[in-house]
Amino acid sequence: MHGMKTKLLAVAVLALSQMPAFAADTILMGTTGRGSAQQWPIFIAQQKGYFAEGGLTVDLVAAQSSSAIVQQLTAGSVNLASGGLADPLRAIDKGAPVTLLRVETQLPPYTVYGRPGMKSLKDLKGKIISIGGVKDITRIYLERMMAPNGLKPADYDLVFAGTAAARFAALASGAVDATILVPPFSFKAEGAGFPSLGALTDYVTDMPFTGYAANTAWAKSHKPALVAFLKGVAKGVDWFNDPANRTEAIDILVKESGSERGDIEKSYDYYLKIKIFDRVGHVEGSQVKVLAEAMKSLGDLEGSTDVSRFVDPEIVELAKQVK
């Protein structure tokens, strides 16, 4: 009997020695659609094991719009959200228990595409244009492009589709006259013969594009996991920004998105050229205030546009642990 106890103890010790030193945390993260190029560093961090190094599993939960994601975030159905910054700003303004975590993409890589035969944004007077939503960030971007071309919101009609995939489908089917797209769908439209009417980077250089927001209560009770997540994303950005990884980076997004390889290749080259991903993405000191002021001018925010309103000091401080 004594020998059996000794043997069982040895087995138990061996089993314990083979267990990980920490328990894995699972983070539920909401995204707009599936396989978006904006989440490229996250896909990389998943594939290269950067999240696993920090004891994390990151599960992505797709929704049809950025506003739907923020609703889930507010309710606590997801822990983090990735998408246009306008929706979390709006939610926080109304008192939602949400805080900005970091900027995801620094520049908005949108382009407006129209029906064959169109030549410029001025051709969109009296036309139907598909954007992300009635209060989506794409509306702000579109109006910033239209104004210098002499068009006011009353000069065109809007219809709404939350994902770039859905907006491209509307253009391809002839349901709309024009739409606003991000890579790889912008390159897909170009390849299908739809003319570019204007690139947003020619009009807007002072607004960030997408960001991460967190459910505040969850974030405060999961600080180590949040730091590990931010470090994993930073490693994903560093890896993306190394041209030596181009082929594998393209492989990863082709797998995640199901898009054609040629479109993903163009997306990678474009994103690398404009340096769309920042490895840290601090909210403080960013141009989030410019976006908030644009929303305020549209009557979309009621309170102050000071960035400190939209971040929890405990949470934003965590991002500073990423070197």
C-alpha positions in Angstrom: 0.0 0.0 0.0 2.8 2.4 0.9 4.5 1.7 -2.4 1.2 2.4 -4.3 0.9 5.7 -2.4 4.4 6.7 -3.3 3.8 5.8 -7.0 0.5 7.9 -7.1 2.3 10.8 -5.4 5.1 10.6 -8.1 2.5 10.6 -10.9 0.7 13.6 -9.3 4.0 15.6 -9.0 4.8 14.8 -12.6 1.4 15.9 -13.8 1.7 19.2 -11.8 5.2 19.8 -13.3 3.7 19.5 -16.8 0.9 22.0 -16.2 1.3 25.6 -17.4 2.5 28.1 -14.8 -0.7 30.2 -15.3 -4.3 29.6 -16.2 -5.2 30.6 -19.7 -7.6 33.6 -20.0 -10.1 33.8 -22.8 -10.9 37.3 -24.2 -14.0 37.7 -26.3 -13.5 40.4 -28.9 -16.2 41.8 -31.2 -15.3 42.8 -34.7 -17.1 44.2 -37.7 -17.6 41.2 -40.0 -15.0 38.5 -40.4 -11.5 38.7 -41.7 -11.1 42.5 -41.8 -7.6 43.8 -42.7 -7.9 46.1 -39.8 -7.5 43.1 -37.5 -4.4 41.9 -39.3 -2.1 42.2 -36.2 -4.6 40.2 -34.1 -4.6 37.4 -36.7 -0.8 37.5 -36.7 -0.7 37.4 -32.9 -3.0 34.4 -32.9 -1.1 32.5 -35.6 2.4 33.3 -34.2 1.5 32.4 -30.6 2.0 35.9 -29.2 -1.3 35.8 -27.2 -0.5 32.3 -26.1 2.8 33.5 -24.7 0.8 35.7 -22.3 -1.6 32.9 -21.4 -4.4 34.2 -23.6 -6.9 32.8 -26.0 -8.6 35.6 -28.1 -11.9 34.5 -29.6 -13.3 36.9 -32.3 -17.1 37.4 -32.4 -18.4 38.9 -35.7 -21.2 41.5 -35.9 -22.7 43.2 -38.9 -21.8 46.8 -37.8 -19.6 48.7 -35.4 -22.6 49.9 -33.5 -23.8 46.3 -32.9 -20.4 45.5 -31.5 -20.5 48.4 -29.0 -24.0 47.4 -27.9 -22.6 43.9 -27.1 -19.6 45.5 -25.3 -21.9 47.7 -23.2 -24.0 44.7 -22.2 -20.8 42.7 -21.3 -21.5 40.1 -24.0 -17.9 40.7 -25.3 -14.9 42.0 -23.4 -13.3 44.1 -26.1 -14.4 45.6 -29.4 -12.5 46.5 -32.6 -14.1 48.9 -35.0 -14.7 52.5 -35.9 -14.0 54.9 -33.0 -17.2 56.9 -33.5 -19.4 54.2 -31.9 -17.6 53.9 -28.6 -17.2 57.7 -28.4 -21.0 58.0 -28.8 -21.7 55.2 -26.2 -19.3 56.7 -23.6 -20.9 60.2 -24.2 -24.3 58.6 -23.2 -22.9 57.0 -20.1 -22.1 53.5 -21.3 -19.6 51.5 -19.1 -17.0 51.5 -21.9 -13.5 52.9 -22.2 -11.2 53.4 -25.1 -8.2 51.2 -24.9 -5.9 52.0 -27.9 -6.0 53.3 -31.4 -5.9 50.4 -33.9 -5.3 52.0 -37.2 -3.9 55.6 -37.5 -5.3 56.5 -41.0 -8.6 55.8 -42.7 -7.8 53.9 -45.9 -11.2 54.5 -47.5 -11.8 55.1 -51.2 -15.1 56.0 -52.9 -15.9 53.9 -56.0 -18.7 54.6 -58.4 -20.5 53.1 -61.4 -18.5 52.8 -64.6 -18.4 56.1 -66.5 -18.2 58.3 -63.3 -15.1 60.4 -63.0 -15.2 62.3 -59.8 -17.1 62.9 -56.5 -19.0 65.7 -58.2 -20.8 63.1 -60.3 -22.6 61.8 -57.2 -25.1 64.7 -57.1 -28.5 63.1 -57.0 -27.1 59.6 -56.7 -27.4 56.8 -54.1 -24.4 56.1 -52.0 -23.9 53.2 -49.5 -22.1 53.9 -46.3 -21.8 52.0 -43.0 -24.7 53.6 -41.1 -26.7 56.7 -40.3 -24.2 57.6 -37.6 -21.3 55.5 -38.7 -17.8 56.9 -39.0 -18.1 56.5 -42.8 -20.7 59.3 -42.8 -18.2 61.7 -41.2 -15.6 60.7 -43.7 -17.9 60.9 -46.7 -19.0 64.4 -45.8 -15.4 65.5 -45.3 -14.8 64.4 -48.9 -18.0 65.8 -50.4 -17.8 69.3 -49.0 -14.7 70.4 -51.0 -16.4 69.1 -54.1 -19.4 71.3 -53.6 -21.8 68.7 -52.4 -24.0 68.9 -49.3 -25.8 66.0 -47.6 -29.0 67.1 -49.2 -27.4 66.6 -52.6 -27.3 62.7 -52.5 -29.2 59.8 -50.9 -27.7 57.4 -48.4 -28.3 53.7 -47.8 -26.6 51.7 -45.2 -24.6 48.4 -44.9 -22.3 47.8 -41.9 -19.5 45.9 -43.6 -17.3 46.7 -46.6 -18.2 43.3 -48.1 -21.9 44.2 -48.1 -21.3 47.6 -49.6 -19.2 46.2 -52.4 -21.9 43.7 -53.1 -24.4 46.5 -53.4 -22.2 48.3 -55.8 -21.5 45.2 -57.9 -25.2 44.4 -58.1 -26.1 47.9 -59.3 -28.2 48.6 -56.2 -26.2 51.8 -55.5 -24.4 54.3 -57.6 -21.3 54.5 -55.3 -19.9 53.3 -52.0 -17.0 53.8 -49.6 -14.6 50.8 -49.3 -11.4 49.7 -47.4 -8.9 47.2 -48.6 -9.1 44.5 -49.8 -12.6 45.4 -51.1 -11.3 48.7 -52.6 -8.8 46.7 -54.7 -11.6 44.2 -55.6 -13.7 47.1 -56.9 -10.8 48.4 -58.8 -10.2 45.0 -60.4 -13.9 44.8 -61.3 -13.7 48.0 -63.3 -15.3 50.4 -60.9 -13.6 53.8 -61.0 -12.1 55.5 -58.0 -13.8 58.8 -57.4 -11.6 59.9 -54.5 -9.3 58.6 -51.8 -10.0 59.7 -48.2 -6.3 60.2 -47.5 -6.5 63.2 -49.9 -9.0 64.9 -47.6 -8.6 63.5 -44.1 -5.2 63.1 -42.4 -6.0 64.3 -38.9 -8.4 61.5 -37.7 -7.6 58.0 -36.5 -9.6 55.2 -38.2 -10.3 52.3 -35.8 -9.6 51.5 -32.2 -10.1 49.0 -29.4 -12.6 49.7 -26.6 -13.1 47.7 -23.4 -16.0 47.0 -21.1 -14.8 49.0 -18.1 -15.8 46.6 -15.3 -14.2 43.6 -17.2 -11.0 45.5 -17.9 -10.5 46.6 -14.3 -10.8 43.0 -13.1 -8.6 41.5 -15.9 -5.6 43.9 -16.0 -2.9 41.2 -16.5 -4.8 39.7 -19.4 -5.3 43.2 -20.9 -1.6 43.9 -20.7 -0.8 40.5 -22.3 -3.3 41.3 -25.0 -1.7 44.7 -25.7 1.8 43.2 -25.8 0.6 40.5 -28.2 -0.9 43.1 -30.5 2.3 45.1 -30.4 4.3 42.1 -31.4 1.8 41.4 -34.2 2.3 45.0 -35.5 6.1 44.6 -35.4 5.9 41.4 -37.3 3.6 42.9 -39.9 5.9 45.9 -40.4 8.8 43.6 -41.3 8.8 43.3 -45.1 10.5 39.9 -44.7 7.2 38.6 -43.4 5.2 39.8 -46.4 4.3 36.4 -47.9 3.3 34.8 -44.6 1.3 37.9 -43.6 -0.6 37.7 -46.9 -1.2 33.9 -46.3 -2.7 34.7 -42.9 -5.2 37.2 -44.1 -6.1 35.2 -47.2 -7.0 32.4 -44.8 -9.0 34.6 -42.4 -10.8 36.7 -45.0 -11.3 34.3 -47.9 -10.5 37.2 -50.3 -8.4 36.8 -53.4 -4.7 36.7 -52.9 -4.0 39.5 -55.4 -6.3 41.9 -53.5 -4.6 41.0 -50.2 -1.1 41.5 -51.7 -2.1 45.0 -52.7 -3.6 45.6 -49.3 -0.4 44.6 -47.5 1.7 46.8 -49.7 -0.6 49.8 -49.2 -0.9 49.4 -45.5 2.9 49.0 -45.1 3.4 52.1 -47.2 1.1 54.3 -45.2 2.2 52.8 -41.9 -1.4 52.2 -40.9 -0.6 50.2 -37.7 1.1 51.8 -34.7 2.6 49.3 -32.3 1.3 51.1 -29.1 -1.6 53.2 -30.3 -1.9 55.5 -27.3 -5.2 57.2 -27.1 -3.8 60.1 -25.2 -1.9 62.5 -27.5 -3.7 61.0 -30.5 -6.1 62.8 -32.8 -9.2 61.2 -31.2 -10.2 64.8 -30.1 -10.4 65.8 -33.8 -12.9 63.0 -34.4 -14.9 63.9 -31.3 -15.1 67.5 -32.4 -16.3 66.5 -35.9 -19.0 64.4 -34.2 -19.9 67.3 -32.0 -20.3 69.5 -35.0 -22.9 67.0 -36.4 -24.8 67.0 -33.1 -23.6 63.5 -32.5 -22.0 64.2 -29.1 -23.6 66.1 -26.2 -20.7 66.5 -23.7 -17.1 67.7 -23.9 -14.8 66.5 -26.6 -11.8 66.3 -24.2 -10.2 62.9 -24.7 -10.0 62.3 -21.0 -13.8 61.8 -21.0 -13.4 58.7 -23.1 -10.7 56.9 -21.2 -10.6 55.3 -17.8 -7.3 56.4 -16.2 -6.7 52.9 -14.7 -7.1 51.3 -18.1 -5.3 53.7 -20.4 -2.3 53.5 -18.0 -2.0 49.8 -18.8 -1.0 50.6 -22.4 2.1 52.4 -21.1 3.4 49.0 -20.0 3.9 48.1 -23.7 7.4 49.2 -24.7 
